[in-house]
Amino acid sequence: MHEGLAIYRATDAALWLPYLLTLLAETYGAASQPDAGLRLLDEARTVIDSTQERFYEAEVHRVQGALVLVQAADQHAQAETCFQHALAIARRQQARSWELRAAMSLSRLWQQQGKQAEARALLAPIYGWFTEGFDTADLQEARALLDDLA
C-alpha cells in the first residue's frame, strides 16, 4: 500500500488522496498501529481542506473514531465526537451509505455502553431508508447489529 501511495503521490495528483489515505489508516488500525493511522487521517483532512474534495470526509471522521478506540478503548467521548461529526457530514451531504456506516459505529459504541435503545433508535430509521442492496456487507452488518440490539 505504501508503495502504491508513493507512486500515486509522485504524479502530484490529489484526487482520491483522502480516500487512499483513509484506507491505509484503516489498515494501520487493523494492525494495532492506530497512531500511524491517525497521522494519515490528519493528512487526509489537510488535503480535504486544500482541495475541497469532500466526498470521503465523513469516512475520515468515522475511521478516526474507530482508531481512537483502538488507541485506547476507554476514549468513548472522543470516539463518539468523531462518529457524531461523521454522521453530521454524511447527513449534510445526503450520503446515505456514509451515514449508515457512521450510525453503525456510533450504535456499536452505545451498545458497549449499555445504551441499546438509543443505538437502535439511531440505526433503525437509517437502515429503513434502503430499499435494495441488502446483500451488501454494510447492510448485512447493519441488520445483524439491529438484531443484536433488539
ZIHUVEN-V50417 format. One record per backbone hydrogen bond with DSSP energy under -1.0 kcal/mol. CO is the residue of the C=O (numbers start at 0). NH is the residue of the N-H. Records with the same first field share a line. If there is no record, write none. Layout:
CO=NH, NH
//
This chain:
0=4
1=5
2=6
3=7
4=8
5=9
7=10
8=11
13=16
15=19
16=20
17=21
18=22
19=23
20=24
21=25
22=26
23=27
24=28
25=29
26=30
27=32
28=31
32=36
33=37
34=38
35=39
36=40
37=41
38=42
39=43
40=44
41=45
42=46
43=47
44=48
45=49
46=50
47=51
51=53
53=56
55=59
56=60
57=61
58=62
59=63
60=64
61=65
62=66
63=67
64=68
65=69
66=70
67=71
71=74
73=75
74=78
75=79
76=80
77=81
78=82
79=83
80=84
81=85
82=86
83=87
84=88
85=89
86=90
87=91
88=92
89=94
93=95
94=98
95=99
96=100
97=101
98=102
99=103
100=104
101=105
102=106
103=107
104=108
105=109
106=110
107=111
108=112
109=114
110=113
114=118
115=119
116=120
117=121
118=122
119=123
122=126
123=127
125=128
126=129
132=135
135=139
136=140
137=141
138=142
139=143
140=144
141=145
142=146
143=147
144=148
//
